[in-house]
Amino acid sequence: MVEALAKEADYVVVGAGSAGCVVAARLTEDPSTDVALLEAGGSGRSLWVQMPIGYGGAFYHPKLNWRYYSEPDEGFGGRKAYWPRGRVLGGSSAINAMVYVRGQAGDFDSWAEAGNPGWSYADLLPFFRQMEDYVGRPSEWRGRGGPIGVRDIDSAAHPLAHAFLAAGSAAGYRVNPDYNGADQEGVSFFQITTRGGLRSSAASGYLRPARRRRNLRVETDALATRLLFEGRRCVGVEYRRHGNVHRIHARREVILSAGAVNSPQILQLSGIGDATRLAALGIEAVLDRPGVGANLQDHIGFDYIYEANRPTLNDILRPWSGRIGAGLRYLATRDGPLSLSVNQAGGFVRSDPDRDRPNIQLYFSPLSYTRAAPGKRRLLSPDVFSGFMIGVSNCHPKSRGWLHVKSADPTVAPEIHPRYLSAPEDLDELVAATAIIRRIAEQPQIASAIAREIRPGPETTTREAIVEDIRRRATSIYHPCGTCRMGPDPEAVVDARLRVKGIAGLRVADASIFPTITAGNINAPSIMTGEKAASLIREDQGLQSG
């Protein structure tokens, strides 16, 4: 049955994730405006959310995670890819590995050059600075006092992370003290989104303070089932909560911020998508827009795993005595390995010096796990031996996939077809990246800590063997985006002001609008998109800002 009580708000935001929390918080800075925020998941009051290294526990948690799987993918040798997505206040910012990467200036400049005015790096830098509370070396590039805590970890990183940077320098890559500053290139300690030893998510940074305002209403466990229309205008949202069907009317706009999977899913369930495919599922088309769910992009990567001849995080996080010690230290000081990500260092380098900018991301983790089942990685169950990992992913994959609902039932997950490695140059880049891993591992600064290479093993040297290993072991890096692409062309889903083309009163604001994927982890650009969206809405509606 449909809940009879009339509900309405000026703005209805669907999805309290990395961007949705930002949009709701910024719009409610105007006291004359009221906002309803709908989130399919729960509150996120969980140790796995609050404690930084707890993301290992959230990785497959049914109450915190959508736990999507792709369809069998040819690029992965017919394997399915596991896609964890946050189903909780804060979205994926509440369950991710917290590595903070803005991306390259050229990423955003290419968006603007493709016909999206206002999206160059110079345009977006104020939003990046506005959202940050960066505890590090001050510069014209960085922000202080913003909602998202960002810290350097060089003083807390494992000794082997320092050795990795020294080896990277010896291999010819400069050490970059701030890859989110003037230039991304080089090897670095990763910056992470924590504050006071706790995860700094979009929920804790933006939403928690905003919930003190009377003009913000947040409903959790509210699954959006479809958008409501009057002709070609979106006027509200239908959703399910605690077994009842509710409808809420938007006096001004609906903003979809449900992420790269759920935003296109909701559009398709509502009749915005490929009209022929929707009709086959019994969904009446409101707008024929085949681009919804297309242009799917993701980073993929793999690790080379090494047995070490000295202690690593395996020796702390594997035995109960080590876990208890780390736990007591964390409770007493909010410090130690539980206050960090296991991705402690990495970098952005070129697989070929003739490239104009970095195309490979490096990862270093002073921990290893070789026996985890797909989709069930547990960071607190590392290998029984001392081990560490050096990983890579390609920054700008050319492969494009798609996703589409396979049922009119909103509780049925869409079919996801990433089409990994369908662009030959993606495989070429990753093959070239294996030489970078081994070149760094051969440097005495890290080689002295290596007992042996376990995966894929020193016998894996030919291109054929390396390609086979990549197809067998590569995984998603969990950065899906692009499925409601922004652009001026007819196939794009939203325009440069994030308005859904052909539908009034409806915008999309999350990683699904990315025309092309950015270099590195995409949570920072997703939060920035929320800031940009709120600014656009305020401009268009004449709202006050805080």
SEKEZA-532878 format. One record per residue (C-alpha): residue number from 1; y, x, z. Coordinates in Angstrom, 3 decimals, always signed. Last residue first. Layout:
   i    north     east       up
 NUM        Y        X        Z
...
***
This chain:
   i    north     east       up
 546  +29.293  +26.637   +4.374
 545  +29.843  +25.244   +0.897
 544  +31.625  +22.006   +0.038
 543  +30.306  +19.800   -2.743
 542  +31.972  +19.072   -6.095
 541  +28.808  +17.667   -7.666
 540  +28.438  +20.116  -10.561
 539  +29.648  +23.115   -8.585
 538  +27.559  +22.254   -5.537
 537  +24.507  +21.739   -7.741
 536  +25.018  +25.104   -9.444
 535  +25.426  +26.907   -6.107
 534  +22.306  +25.255   -4.711
 533  +20.369  +26.342   -7.782
 532  +21.578  +29.936   -7.491
 531  +20.525  +30.157   -3.842
 530  +17.140  +28.615   -4.613
 529  +16.693  +31.016   -7.525
 528  +17.469  +33.878   -5.123
 527  +14.532  +32.735   -2.981
 526  +12.285  +32.933   -6.047
 525  +13.742  +36.299   -7.076
 524  +12.844  +37.654   -3.593
 523   +9.335  +36.178   -3.722
 522   +8.523  +37.736   -7.105
 521   +6.684  +40.951   -6.223
 520   +7.346  +43.561   -8.878
 519   +9.161  +43.572  -12.193
 518  +10.335  +40.074  -13.130
 517   +8.358  +37.565  -15.170
 516   +9.959  +36.075  -18.236
 515  +11.782  +32.766  -18.743
 514  +11.604  +32.148  -14.979
 513  +11.918  +28.393  -14.348
 512   +8.494  +28.108  -12.644
 511   +9.673  +30.530   -9.971
 510  +11.582  +27.745   -8.206
 509  +14.409  +25.276   -8.834
 508  +13.683  +22.352  -11.151
 507  +16.357  +19.737  -11.730
 506  +16.421  +15.951  -12.135
 505  +19.272  +13.408  -12.181
 504  +19.250  +12.859  -15.929
 503  +16.154  +13.524  -18.035
 502  +16.237  +14.879  -21.612
 501  +16.232  +18.507  -20.573
 500  +15.375  +19.045  -16.935
 499  +18.510  +20.451  -15.341
 498  +18.211  +24.064  -14.131
 497  +21.867  +24.850  -14.904
 496  +20.694  +27.247  -17.625
 495  +18.669  +24.440  -19.213
 494  +15.245  +23.260  -18.137
 493  +11.934  +22.657  -19.932
 492  +12.239  +25.073  -22.844
 491  +10.615  +24.019  -26.142
 490  +13.917  +22.769  -27.616
 489  +15.609  +26.165  -27.261
 488  +18.404  +26.932  -24.786
 487  +16.164  +28.365  -22.071
 486  +14.596  +27.947  -18.631
 485  +10.820  +27.764  -18.542
 484   +8.991  +25.160  -16.489
 483   +5.705  +27.127  -16.318
 482   +7.355  +30.551  -16.029
 481   +5.777  +31.831  -12.807
 480   +2.554  +32.932  -11.170
 479   +2.894  +35.986   -8.883
 478   -0.415  +36.140   -7.005
 477   -1.387  +39.765   -7.751
 476   -4.221  +38.261   -9.778
 475   -7.336  +40.360   -9.763
 474   -8.831  +43.266  -11.675
 473  -12.418  +44.226  -10.795
 472  -14.735  +43.479  -13.730
 471  -12.200  +43.428  -16.574
 470  -10.567  +46.579  -15.237
 469  -13.920  +48.329  -14.775
 468  -15.005  +47.508  -18.333
 467  -11.693  +48.819  -19.651
 466  -12.140  +52.052  -17.672
 465  -15.679  +52.516  -18.970
 464  -14.614  +51.972  -22.579
 463  -11.582  +54.232  -22.187
 462  -13.811  +57.033  -20.921
 461  -13.436  +58.414  -17.385
 460  -15.453  +56.354  -14.918
 459  -17.749  +59.096  -13.573
 458  -15.274  +59.786  -10.762
 457  -16.036  +56.418   -9.144
 456  -14.585  +52.927   -9.685
 455  -14.265  +52.671   -6.783
 454  -15.606  +55.177   -4.233
 453  -13.468  +58.260   -4.889
 452  -14.545  +60.913   -2.417
 451  -13.602  +62.726   +0.825
 450   -9.878  +62.399   +0.195
 449   -7.330  +63.581   +2.791
 448   -6.664  +66.972   +1.139
 447   -6.135  +65.137   -2.145
 446   -3.088  +63.406   -0.628
 445   -0.625  +66.321   -0.319
 444   -2.801  +68.448   -2.614
 443   -2.004  +66.365   -5.686
 442   -5.142  +65.057   -7.389
 441   -4.662  +61.500   -6.063
 440   -1.253  +61.330   -7.799
 439   -2.759  +62.281  -11.163
 438   -5.657  +59.922  -10.521
 437   -3.435  +56.911   -9.997
 436   -1.218  +57.820  -12.958
 435   -4.252  +58.205  -15.232
 434   -5.328  +54.712  -14.213
 433   -1.929  +53.437  -15.350
 432   -2.706  +54.269  -18.990
 431   -5.619  +51.836  -18.895
 430   -3.306  +49.253  -17.348
 429   -0.714  +49.685  -20.061
 428   -3.279  +49.453  -22.871
 427   -4.713  +46.271  -21.345
 426   -1.295  +44.642  -21.360
 425   -0.652  +45.878  -24.914
 424   -3.638  +43.879  -26.170
 423   -2.034  +40.512  -25.261
 422   -4.900  +38.258  -24.128
 421   -5.143  +40.505  -21.061
 420   -5.128  +37.486  -18.731
 419   -5.299  +34.101  -20.428
 418   -3.949  +32.456  -17.247
 417   -5.724  +29.122  -17.875
 416   -5.239  +26.849  -14.873
 415   -6.706  +23.354  -14.785
 414   -4.731  +21.192  -12.408
 413   -5.954  +20.471   -8.876
 412   -7.030  +16.901   -8.184
 411   -5.062  +15.302   -5.327
 410   -2.473  +13.901   -7.745
 409   -5.100  +11.692   -9.453
 408   -4.010  +11.226  -13.081
 407   -6.625  +13.826  -13.899
 406   -6.906  +17.173  -15.649
 405   -3.343  +18.222  -14.993
 404   -2.257  +21.109  -17.162
 403   -1.840  +24.869  -16.899
 402   -0.921  +27.506  -19.431
 401   -1.289  +31.176  -20.281
 400   +0.855  +33.951  -21.688
 399   -0.009  +37.637  -21.988
 398   +2.981  +39.963  -22.485
 397   +2.801  +41.473  -19.011
 396   +6.074  +42.919  -17.675
 395   +5.484  +44.853  -14.463
 394   +1.879  +45.974  -14.967
 393   -0.138  +46.359  -11.779
 392   -1.424  +49.393   -9.931
 391   -3.350  +50.275   -6.802
 390   -4.001  +53.226   -4.517
 389   -6.384  +52.357   -1.704
 388   -7.390  +53.826   +1.655
 387  -10.573  +54.532   +3.569
 386  -12.114  +55.547   +6.863
 385  -15.637  +54.091   +6.854
 384  -16.786  +50.692   +8.151
 383  -14.657  +48.952   +5.543
 382  -11.974  +46.513   +6.606
 381  -12.497  +43.214   +8.423
 380   -9.039  +42.455   +9.863
 379   -7.519  +42.264   +6.389
 378   -9.905  +39.503   +5.439
 377  -10.406  +38.885   +1.728
 376  -12.139  +35.583   +1.123
 375  -11.139  +34.564   -2.395
 374  -13.686  +36.860   -4.005
 373  -16.090  +38.156   -1.333
 372  -14.881  +41.146   +0.662
 371  -17.207  +44.167   +0.555
 370  -14.871  +46.922   -0.635
 369  -12.122  +46.689   +1.960
 368   -9.737  +49.606   +2.361
 367   -6.788  +50.546   +4.571
 366   -3.859  +52.958   +4.332
 365   -2.502  +50.812   +1.458
 364   -0.549  +52.311   -1.443
 363   +0.714  +50.214   -4.337
 362   +2.159  +51.318   -7.687
 361   +4.067  +49.095  -10.114
 360   +3.959  +49.963  -13.809
 359   +6.516  +49.186  -16.550
 358   +9.444  +51.305  -15.432
 357  +12.418  +51.463  -17.825
 356  +13.365  +52.715  -21.312
 355   +9.855  +53.779  -22.226
 354   +9.568  +57.240  -23.803
 353   +8.224  +58.706  -20.556
 352   +5.026  +56.649  -21.001
 351   +3.300  +54.829  -18.144
 350   +6.709  +54.515  -16.546
 349   +7.070  +54.219  -12.787
 348   +7.834  +51.701  -10.054
 347   +6.758  +52.535   -6.542
 346   +4.254  +52.206   -3.776
 345   +4.241  +52.294   -0.015
 344   +3.140  +50.253   +2.972
 343   +1.050  +47.499   +1.440
 342   -0.818  +46.799   +4.680
 341   +2.164  +44.683   +5.676
 340   +3.689  +45.496   +9.021
 339   +4.034  +44.141  +12.574
 338   +0.263  +44.252  +13.178
 337   +0.290  +48.008  +12.492
 336   +2.617  +48.798  +15.407
 335   +5.629  +46.926  +16.763
 334   +6.440  +43.564  +18.349
 333   +6.709  +45.651  +21.563
 332   +4.431  +44.152  +24.209
 331   +2.577  +41.586  +22.131
 330   +2.218  +44.035  +19.235
 329   +0.939  +46.814  +21.474
 328   -1.563  +44.466  +23.069
 327   -2.779  +43.367  +19.633
 326   -3.093  +46.927  +18.355
 325   -5.146  +47.863  +21.404
 324   -7.324  +44.777  +21.084
 323   -7.882  +45.473  +17.399
 322   -8.794  +49.081  +18.075
 321  -11.280  +48.179  +20.807
 320  -12.755  +45.483  +18.594
 319  -13.555  +48.058  +15.921
 318  -12.343  +47.433  +12.320
 317   -8.545  +47.254  +12.617
 316   -7.870  +50.691  +14.089
 315  -10.376  +52.883  +12.235
 314   -9.838  +50.948   +9.021
 313   -6.111  +51.641   +9.429
 312   -6.893  +55.209   +8.421
 311   -8.396  +58.121  +10.326
 310   -9.206  +61.381   +8.513
 309  -11.709  +62.446   +5.857
 308  -10.822  +59.480   +3.681
 307  -13.029  +57.392   +1.412
 306  -11.015  +56.338   -1.606
 305  -10.606  +53.017   -3.394
 304   -8.837  +52.714   -6.741
 303   -7.162  +49.349   -6.690
 302   -6.626  +46.641   -9.298
 301   -3.808  +44.650  -10.840
 300   -2.611  +41.430  -12.372
 299   +0.914  +40.070  -12.586
 298   +1.322  +36.484  -13.679
 297   +2.791  +34.459  -16.525
 296   +2.425  +30.833  -17.613
 295   +4.555  +30.041  -20.689
 294   +3.179  +26.478  -20.836
 293   +2.926  +23.986  -17.963
 292   +5.747  +21.806  -19.281
 291   +6.495  +23.141  -22.757
 290   +4.751  +20.149  -24.343
 289   +7.768  +17.914  -23.548
 288   +7.266  +14.314  -24.686
 287   +9.355  +12.365  -22.198
 286   +8.376   +9.271  -20.203
 285   +4.758   +9.457  -21.302
 284   +2.309   +6.968  -19.830
 283   -0.536   +8.713  -18.002
 282   -4.007   +7.406  -18.879
 281   -5.546  +10.865  -19.050
 280   -5.715  +10.846  -22.865
 279   -2.124   +9.620  -22.857
 278   -1.087  +12.761  -20.958
 277   -2.649  +15.024  -23.561
 276   -0.856  +13.243  -26.396
 275   +2.482  +13.061  -24.584
 274   +2.567  +16.773  -23.761
 273   +4.765  +16.807  -20.691
 272   +6.935  +14.517  -18.596
 271   +4.904  +11.442  -17.640
 270   +5.168  +11.584  -13.846
 269   +1.795  +13.287  -13.401
 268   +3.025  +15.878  -15.898
 267   +6.234  +16.532  -13.969
 266   +4.308  +16.721  -10.705
 265   +1.865  +19.267  -12.156
 264   +4.713  +21.282  -13.680
 263   +6.276  +21.595  -10.198
 262   +2.925  +22.082   -8.474
 261   +1.701  +25.241  -10.158
 260   +4.832  +27.397  -10.525
 259   +6.308  +26.129   -7.276
 258   +7.143  +22.801   -5.630
 257  +10.904  +23.120   -5.867
 256  +11.646  +19.920   -7.803
 255  +15.215  +18.792   -7.129
 254  +15.914  +15.059   -7.282
 253  +19.534  +14.109   -7.778
 252  +22.440  +11.857   -6.779
 251  +21.508   +8.686   -4.901
 250  +17.904   +9.788   -4.622
 249  +15.565   +6.935   -3.644
 248  +12.508   +7.499   -1.471
 247   +9.152   +5.847   -1.976
 246   +6.236   +5.897   +0.430
 245   +2.480   +5.451   +0.023
 244   +0.545   +5.418   +3.274
 243   -2.525   +7.410   +4.300
 242   -0.695   +9.797   +6.618
 241   +1.933  +10.557   +3.984
 240   +1.719   +9.910   +0.281
 239   +4.699  +10.336   -2.018
 238   +6.807   +8.505   -4.595
 237  +10.033  +10.214   -5.562
 236  +13.459   +9.026   -6.634
 235  +15.983   +8.050   -9.279
 234  +15.098  +10.215  -12.258
 233  +17.108   +8.970  -15.253
 232  +15.636   +8.453  -18.700
 231  +15.008   +4.734  -18.187
 230  +15.119   +4.118  -14.466
 229  +12.639   +6.649  -13.223
 228  +10.483   +7.481  -10.222
 227   +8.787  +10.847   -9.845
 226   +5.106  +11.085   -9.017
 225   +2.553  +11.909   -6.326
 224   +4.583  +14.000   -3.890
 223   +2.332  +14.836   -0.938
 222   +4.174  +14.440   +2.379
 221   +2.304  +16.262   +5.160
 220   +5.751  +17.369   +6.362
 219   +8.909  +15.275   +6.201
 218  +12.238  +17.006   +6.721
 217  +15.489  +15.053   +7.092
 216  +18.751  +16.974   +6.825
 215  +22.152  +15.339   +7.466
 214  +21.859  +15.534  +11.251
 213  +21.989  +19.294  +11.187
 212  +19.817  +21.220  +13.651
 211  +17.205  +21.440  +10.902
 210  +19.464  +23.865   +9.042
 209  +18.784  +26.694  +11.504
 208  +14.996  +26.399  +10.974
 207  +15.262  +25.839   +7.234
 206  +17.002  +28.984   +6.082
 205  +15.552  +32.068   +7.753
 204  +12.463  +30.675   +9.483
 203  +11.448  +28.444   +6.574
 202  +12.410  +30.912   +3.843
 201  +10.195  +33.413   +5.625
 200  +11.033  +36.262   +7.987
 199   +7.672  +37.221   +9.483
 198   +7.951  +38.421  +13.078
 197   +8.439  +41.927  +14.480
 196  +12.092  +41.330  +15.309
 195  +12.843  +40.326  +11.725
 194  +10.399  +40.676   +8.851
 193  +10.655  +40.583   +5.079
 192   +9.284  +43.950   +3.981
 191  +10.661  +47.038   +2.236
 190   +8.055  +49.218   +0.571
 189   +8.123  +52.968   +1.103
 188   +9.092  +54.491   -2.174
 187   +8.019  +56.094   -5.433
 186  +10.496  +56.072   -8.311
 185  +12.480  +53.670  -10.465
 184  +14.251  +50.610   -9.074
 183  +17.853  +51.701   -9.583
 182  +21.176  +50.945   -7.866
 181  +19.595  +49.415   -4.803
 180  +16.401  +47.414   -4.423
 179  +14.316  +50.576   -4.969
 178  +16.065  +52.127   -1.978
 177  +15.163  +55.666   -0.855
 176  +13.650  +56.531   -4.253
 175  +11.301  +59.521   -4.187
 174  +11.214  +60.976   -7.680
 173   +8.018  +60.872   -9.685
 172   +6.683  +64.169  -11.047
 171   +3.178  +64.411   -9.618
 170   +4.528  +66.412   -6.673
 169   +6.839  +63.505   -5.857
 168   +3.931  +61.086   -5.960
 167   +1.942  +63.400   -3.714
 166   +4.778  +63.481   -1.177
 165   +5.022  +59.698   -1.352
 164   +1.269  +59.349   -0.817
 163   +1.368  +61.769   +2.119
 162   +4.016  +59.617   +3.794
 161   +1.736  +56.614   +3.301
 160   -1.091  +58.727   +4.765
 159   +0.922  +59.181   +7.961
 158   +0.960  +55.369   +8.432
 157   +4.382  +53.750   +8.131
 156   +6.550  +52.970  +11.152
 155   +9.557  +55.243  +10.501
 154   +9.432  +54.598   +6.754
 153   +9.253  +50.820   +7.211
 152  +12.576  +49.678   +5.762
 151  +13.558  +46.193   +6.821
 150  +14.552  +42.864   +5.279
 149  +15.441  +39.802   +7.371
 148  +16.152  +36.743   +5.252
 147  +19.019  +34.455   +6.379
 146  +21.908  +36.776   +5.524
 145  +23.823  +39.033   +7.936
 144  +23.898  +42.149   +5.790
 143  +23.577  +42.475   +2.018
 142  +22.713  +45.401   -0.236
 141  +24.040  +46.742   -3.528
 140  +27.373  +48.109   -2.314
 139  +25.435  +50.228   +0.153
 138  +24.251  +50.213   +3.747
 137  +21.120  +52.270   +4.562
 136  +18.686  +49.962   +6.254
 135  +18.361  +46.727   +8.156
 134  +18.995  +44.308   +5.308
 133  +19.937  +40.789   +6.316
 132  +19.672  +39.437   +2.824
 131  +20.399  +36.040   +1.218
 130  +24.027  +36.724   +0.342
 129  +23.274  +40.104   -1.213
 128  +20.732  +38.608   -3.599
 127  +23.138  +35.755   -4.369
 126  +26.019  +38.167   -5.058
 125  +23.715  +40.192   -7.380
 124  +22.947  +37.153   -9.535
 123  +25.887  +37.224  -11.957
 122  +25.777  +41.021  -12.316
 121  +22.022  +40.754  -12.864
 120  +22.564  +38.297  -15.696
 119  +21.752  +34.620  -15.051
 118  +25.141  +32.943  -15.525
 117  +24.595  +32.139  -19.184
 116  +20.978  +31.507  -20.209
 115  +20.782  +32.183  -23.942
 114  +18.097  +34.860  -24.275
 113  +20.692  +37.523  -23.404
 112  +21.077  +35.915  -19.989
 111  +17.357  +36.118  -19.273
 110  +17.262  +39.677  -20.662
 109  +20.000  +40.655  -18.208
 108  +17.780  +39.275  -15.461
 107  +14.855  +41.573  -16.190
 106  +17.166  +44.459  -17.126
 105  +18.539  +44.557  -13.584
 104  +15.001  +45.224  -12.398
 103  +13.242  +43.138   -9.795
 102  +14.390  +42.047   -6.354
 101  +11.377  +43.374   -4.475
 100  +10.563  +42.532   -0.860
  99   +6.917  +43.006   +0.127
  98   +6.122  +40.219   +2.617
  97   +2.337  +40.167   +1.941
  96   +2.520  +36.417   +1.343
  95   +1.674  +33.500   +3.651
  94   +5.012  +32.035   +4.771
  93   +6.991  +33.118   +1.687
  92   +4.292  +31.249   -0.256
  91   +5.642  +27.937   +0.967
  90   +8.187  +28.221   +3.780
  89   +6.976  +25.057   +5.472
  88   +3.279  +24.960   +4.593
  87   +1.009  +24.793   +1.562
  86   +1.540  +28.360   +0.383
  85   -0.280  +29.343   -2.788
  84   -3.431  +31.513   -2.923
  83   -4.618  +31.923   -6.526
  82   -8.221  +33.065   -6.979
  81   -9.083  +34.141  -10.513
  80  -12.267  +32.855  -12.134
  79  -14.537  +35.375  -13.835
  78  -15.481  +35.130  -17.508
  77  -15.058  +38.833  -18.232
  76  -11.647  +38.900  -16.589
  75   -9.820  +38.670  -19.906
  74  -12.084  +35.766  -20.869
  73  -10.970  +33.719  -17.879
  72  -13.152  +31.165  -16.136
  71  -10.718  +28.402  -15.070
  70   -8.213  +29.451  -12.471
  69   -8.749  +28.876   -8.793
  68   -6.314  +27.353   -6.322
  67   -6.421  +27.820   -2.571
  66   -3.597  +25.363   -1.724
  65   -2.973  +27.375   +1.455
  64   -1.892  +26.749   +5.017
  63   -4.352  +24.108   +6.189
  62   -7.319  +25.410   +4.193
  61   -6.799  +29.053   +5.257
  60   -7.930  +31.421   +2.505
  59   -5.241  +34.113   +2.629
  58   -3.731  +32.765   +5.841
  57   -5.917  +35.040   +7.977
  56   -4.977  +38.098   +5.942
  55   -1.383  +36.916   +6.166
  54   -1.679  +37.662   +9.864
  53   -0.370  +41.171   +9.216
  52   +3.149  +39.853   +9.750
  51   +2.496  +37.668  +12.818
  50   +4.261  +34.303  +12.369
  49   +2.144  +32.760   +9.627
  48   -1.373  +33.671  +10.793
  47   -0.301  +32.959  +14.382
  46   +0.384  +29.403  +13.299
  45   +3.289  +27.020  +13.633
  44   +3.466  +26.578   +9.870
  43   +4.867  +23.047  +10.043
  42   +2.406  +21.333   +7.737
  41   +1.792  +21.016   +4.036
  40   +2.890  +18.581   +1.313
  39   +6.576  +19.199   +2.039
  38   +9.348  +16.681   +1.326
  37  +12.989  +17.530   +2.053
  36  +15.494  +14.673   +2.342
  35  +19.144  +15.672   +2.013
  34  +22.406  +14.125   +3.218
  33  +25.849  +15.122   +1.990
  32  +29.164  +14.576   +3.819
  31  +28.384  +17.447   +6.216
  30  +28.404  +19.978   +3.354
  29  +26.214  +22.804   +4.682
  28  +23.414  +20.332   +3.928
  27  +23.278  +21.556   +0.327
  26  +22.640  +25.156   +1.432
  25  +19.742  +24.348   +3.739
  24  +17.994  +21.995   +1.318
  23  +18.314  +24.400   -1.604
  22  +17.161  +27.386   +0.451
  21  +14.118  +25.621   +1.869
  20  +13.217  +24.525   -1.665
  19  +13.381  +28.051   -3.091
  18  +10.723  +29.840   -1.021
  17   +8.855  +26.646   -0.241
  16   +9.820  +23.303   +1.245
  15   +8.662  +21.341   -1.818
  14  +10.298  +18.266   -3.324
  13  +14.024  +18.126   -2.585
  12  +15.557  +14.642   -2.494
  11  +19.327  +14.621   -2.708
  10  +21.829  +11.928   -1.733
   9  +19.221  +10.295   +0.432
   8  +17.247   +7.087   +0.401
   7  +14.522   +5.231   +2.200
   6  +13.869   +1.495   +2.234
   5  +10.988   +0.519   +4.499
   4   +8.270   -1.270   +2.564
   3   +5.708   +1.538   +2.549
   2   +3.611   +1.056   -0.572
   1   +0.000   +0.000   +0.000
***
